[in-house]
Amino acid sequence: MPCERKPMRYGHSEGHTDVCFDDSGKFIVTCGSDGDVRIWEGLDDDDPKSINVGDKAYSVALKKGKLVTAGSNNTVQCHTFPDGDPDGILTRFTTNVTHVTFNSTGTRVAAGSSDFMVKVVEVSDSSQQKTLRGHDAPVLSVSFDPKDDFLASASCDGSVVVWNIEEQTQVISWPVLHKSTDISNAKSLCRLAWQPKNAKLLAVPVDTKVHLYQRDSWDHVSTLSDDLVTQPINVVVWSPCGRFLAAGCVGGLLMVWDVDSKLCVERQKHEKGHTVSGVAWHPSGSQLAYTDSQGCLGMLEGFSSAASSSTKTTKVPANKEANDYDDLFDEDDDRLMDEGLSDTHSPTKNPVAGGDDDDDDDLMPATGRVRNRGAFLDDENSRDTASIKLGQEKYGEDDDDLDGAIAAPAAPLVPLRPVYDGPMPTPPQKAFQPGSTPSHLTHRFMMWNSVGIVRGYNDEQDNAIDVEFHDTAVHHAMHLTNSLGHTMAELSQEAVLLACPSTDQLASKLQCLHFASWDTNKEWMVDMPSGEDVRALCLGQGWAAVATSGLMLRLFSIGGVQKELWSLPGPVVCMAGHGEQLLVVYHRATGFDGEQALGVQLLQLGQRKRQIINGEPLPLSRRSHLSWLGFTAEGTPCYVDSEGVVRLLNRSLGNTWTPVCNTREHCKGKSDHYWVVGAHENPEQLRCIPCKGSRYPPTLPRPAVAILPFNLPVCQITTEKGQMEEQYWRSVLFQNHFSFLSSSGYEIDEDGQSQTQKRQQELLMKMFALSCKLEREFRCVELAEMMTQNVVTLAMRYASRSRRMVLAQRLSELALEKANQLQEEEGPGEQEEEPEYTSARGNSGSFMPPPSLQTVEEECGEEMEDEGETVQEEAAAENGKRLNPFAKGAVSPEKPVLKPISKEGRVNPFKVMGSGKPSPSCGQSGSRVTNVLDSMTPVRRPVPLSSSAGKQNKSPILKPLAPKSKSKTQSTLFNMTASKIAPKAANKKPRENSELPADMPKRAEVPPPAPTADNGENRKPKTGFQLWLEENRKSIKADQPDLEETDVIKEAMSRFRTLSAEDRLAWTERAKGTQAGDTDLKKRKRDGGAENDNMETDDSNAKKKKSLDTSAKLSAFAFNKS
């Protein structure tokens, strides 16, 4: 059965479609998800009549001048045909109507709905209705018995049910389908079909096969299948003669079976592999119309010979054959043939003697010699015709004649045309201009970009081009006569570039209107060589590029000077230009299975020309094509595919392409699209035009531009962690243009860059805090590795206040490593002073090691003492100038950051000091995270070294501390040795002497280390908790003698917390009132009354009473060695 496949016609927008013929076969009627019903006077009708029936139309049926449609407005509407006038509403449902069909006489209409119900309505009187209830899911399809006794329906509940219409009861139900929740999720539409005329068989598409059930007995008598059918069958429909059954598949395959022989006599593949959603036979049986899921209409022609031959073969044999033919498939004796096996595997059966018609009907010779073949089919290239004729001869002749048909075995019957079962090549995408609509439209956009709009008009009244600029300061609007028939355009700040294809008389031309030229002659034109047509063009800064059909790319200056030219590896698809960058996309190979094999080249056309991307494959979504190519306003290449995925070049990751947006996620309907016209990185915006029910916008009225946000497709985007990760990496990706512009010699927005970096560090700190709460300390370190030094300091403070000392230790090591890296990157001028700074902080035990138990006790004691006021103090300190312990090269006389080193020996490394403000205690972390992030700035802080004089005087004290790294490993509170106490005295003097620079040389020369250590220890004022602990230590020991020193401190802290606020305040006041006397008394006892040390103690006490900062309070803890 050879047939011819006609080219597809665009009929509706993307989505489900359906098709049918009128009774005469003159008209084709289609419906689609755009809500329109179109009436075609043949496939070549360029102006079909259109009727709108709602938002979506799911099914259409036509009989005896009545056109009924099933739509999303929950109604079954009726229109007159062919006028299309509304003729009322037949019935209503509570939700979408999924399928509608007429009975054989056109007096009844059956409709199925998503509300699980089936209704049968009289056309002449819609009040006469019968409702069939019993399905447990939306109804997929309905089909009338030609004798009007039964109705078959298929449902998403997996069942096919036969109903008795008059009794409104179920006759039988077959659970043969896949279950689904809705028709949109169903694997198949499962369009059922009764055999016309004799109504003996019901065809049910089940996965990749068609089951045939016999009427009345409801037995499964046969199965039609084919090895090439690999995807579910959507729809089946009988030919008018009732002998052939056509089927449309999800994968785009069209099959036609001869039901008598159970052989497939025709196979056709959809030209693009789209799902076939509707199939209809012409009343004469000579044509087969079909529609797909993309809204296109197709036609198969050439079935006339088969139809006529079937008519002939029914007339030539005797009456006995006609009776046998009527009784075909009465019994199911040959299961192998029912399963659709090829004839090479079918058994050869001998005819049974006698008149057992039921057995004879199922006998099918598999091999044999065909006699008088020309009388049966005219076309020698038809497939499987031998078996068809053989079956006819078998049924039509007496038993004596069968011996001649089976005696001499012939060659196995196979299709005469070889069938390729591998992946099919994809038609290559045609070249196009980004920002343009298809050229066959009479009114179209020839270009829409960030500069302006170029419209083309080609109708009976006018053939012209209008150029409109978004900013009229660039140029005024222009109206050009399109006498040459230009089909391509490009627009920049300097020129308008136009191109037209070649004709038989004229060559392809390139025309440029250089409106930015300072001379009077602003136009030039170039003819392409013979055999070359312009396929794509673009403009850059001072240059124009043209790609031709001869696989050539030609460069021109903006004034018309021919420049470089080179060959392209494949046919061009499109091009884009920005500044000195040229982006070219071309076909690098033939794609298969709907894929496009595209390559991309990115060239820099400045003074030093180079190729940045050399023919790398261009990533696209599955079964998609390129729909837009361009640059962001900042100069980063990006493109969009037909699935709506926007990808951006990631220069920092080896010029890879990162998906940054999916426009389909913002579409309300399946047939809606966004037409991209531009993109910006700062701010992050995708500029596009929403197109309802189409892929392209109309020229009039002027469409409005919408702004879509960018979103990286990270995992678990609904979680807080996923959202912050997406925001961070999106910020990193969109920050790449700063470095590119800077390296290219452009001025960059430094404020914008600093704000972006600040935002990134804020997100890292938030993710760090979230990981701390989730106890993911390893993840915290991973996040800290991406932070700057300033933020690592904040992370250390957060970890310390969260009592995660192991994490704080890791972060301190990471901070030192970052400081060393930054020191190596700095110039040689700053290397002289850095060794002293690093040794003082790295080896003295005052900055790098984790907080000791002493630090924890002091901070926690201060926490309990200053619970109410530290939040405000820290906020004020952080909103002021923040000290950076790693910064170099700046001078700040107001912030002697070495104060905590001199006061505590082992200072809390995570405190941020403000001038005269207390440092926050370790336990108040939850209420401070917001303040930490709000006060962050990306500007480097000044170095905590006070002045040049200070550096000279501090050197003799800081240098001897370098070898004393032992203090890093000492963590016990009450085993303080002289080697640990010595750094405290050395660190104390720089802090005091920073305020008295004249006395610095004298104090720096104090030789005895031990008294200095005692002085440094005793200068620290006690807190109320420490006084309370001294008096209650013995009672705690007596209650629990087995406690270690650390456990004693913890127990004391818990007991101190149980005191009332008045008692704790009293202890605090007592500590403040007695700190001077206690300090002097203890000093005399331990130092033997050394006069020099007492003088220093008095001086330091006077300073403490003035400042009273939190660091001084924390460093006043005295160690009880008893």
Salt bridges, closest charged atoms under 4 A:
GLU4 OE2 - LYS6 NZ 3.64
GLU14 OE1 - HIS673 NE2 3.50
GLU14 OE1 - ARG695 NH2 3.56
ASP34 OD1 - HIS12 ND1 3.17
ASP34 OD2 - ARG38 NH1 3.39
ASP36 OD2 - ARG38 NH2 3.49
ASP46 OD1 - ARG9 NH2 3.30
ASP87 OD2 - LYS66 NZ 2.34
GLU122 OE2 - ARG108 NE 2.95
ASP145 OD2 - ARG215 NH2 2.59
ASP148 OD1 - ARG108 NH1 3.97
ASP149 OD2 - ARG215 NH2 3.16
ASP157 OD2 - HIS135 ND1 3.41
GLU166 OE2 - ARG108 NH2 2.82
ASP216 OD1 - ARG215 NH1 3.35
ASP226 OD1 - ARG267 NH2 2.74
ASP258 OD2 - ARG243 NH2 2.69
ASP260 OD2 - ARG243 NE 3.49
ASP292 OD2 - HIS270 NE2 2.72
ASP292 OD2 - HIS274 ND1 3.89
GLU301 OE1 - LYS6 NZ 3.69
ASP324 OD2 - LYS320 NZ 3.05
ASP330 OD1 - LYS200 NZ 2.79
ASP332 OD2 - ARG335 NH1 1.47
ASP334 OD2 - LYS349 NZ 3.33
ASP338 OD1 - LYS262 NZ 3.85
ASP338 OD2 - ARG335 NH1 3.74
GLU339 OE1 - LYS209 NZ 3.62
GLU380 OE1 - ARG373 NH1 3.99
GLU397 OE1 - ARG371 NH2 2.92
ASP459 OD2 - HIS443 NE2 2.91
ASP466 OD1 - HIS479 ND1 2.43
GLU468 OE1 - ARG455 NH1 3.02
GLU468 OE2 - ARG702 NH1 2.33
ASP527 OD1 - LYS509 NZ 2.82
GLU532 OE2 - ARG554 NH2 3.01
GLU564 OE2 - LYS609 NZ 3.68
GLU595 OE2 - ARG622 NH1 2.68
ASP641 OD2 - ARG647 NH1 2.86
GLU681 OE1 - HIS737 ND1 3.66
GLU684 OE1 - ARG730 NH1 2.46
GLU725 OE2 - LYS721 NZ 2.77
GLU726 OE2 - ARG730 NE 2.59
GLU762 OE1 - ARG759 NH1 3.88
GLU777 OE2 - ARG804 NH1 3.54
GLU826 OE2 - ARG940 NH1 3.54
GLU833 OE1 - LYS951 NZ 3.17
GLU858 OE2 - LYS1020 NZ 2.60
GLU859 OE2 - LYS911 NZ 3.36
GLU863 OE1 - ARG803 NH2 3.39
ASP866 OD2 - LYS1113 NZ 3.83
GLU867 OE2 - ARG1064 NH1 3.94
GLU874 OE2 - ARG797 NH2 2.67
GLU874 OE2 - ARG801 NH1 3.51
GLU874 OE1 - ARG928 NE 2.44
GLU878 OE2 - ARG797 NH1 2.86
GLU878 OE1 - ARG882 NH2 3.70
GLU992 OE2 - LYS988 NZ 2.11
GLU992 OE1 - ARG1003 NH1 3.43
GLU992 OE2 - ARG1019 NE 3.50
GLU995 OE2 - LYS899 NZ 3.83
GLU995 OE1 - LYS1103 NZ 3.39
GLU1017 OE2 - ARG1086 NH1 3.23
GLU1030 OE2 - LYS1022 NZ 2.72
GLU1030 OE2 - LYS1082 NZ 3.29
GLU1031 OE2 - ARG1070 NH2 2.29
ASP1039 OD2 - ARG1055 NH2 3.40
GLU1045 OE1 - ARG1033 NH1 3.47
GLU1045 OE2 - LYS1037 NZ 3.71
GLU1051 OE2 - ARG1055 NE 3.03
ASP1087 OD2 - LYS1083 NZ 3.47
GLU1096 OE1 - ARG1019 NH2 2.93
ASP1099 OD2 - ARG1003 NH2 3.37
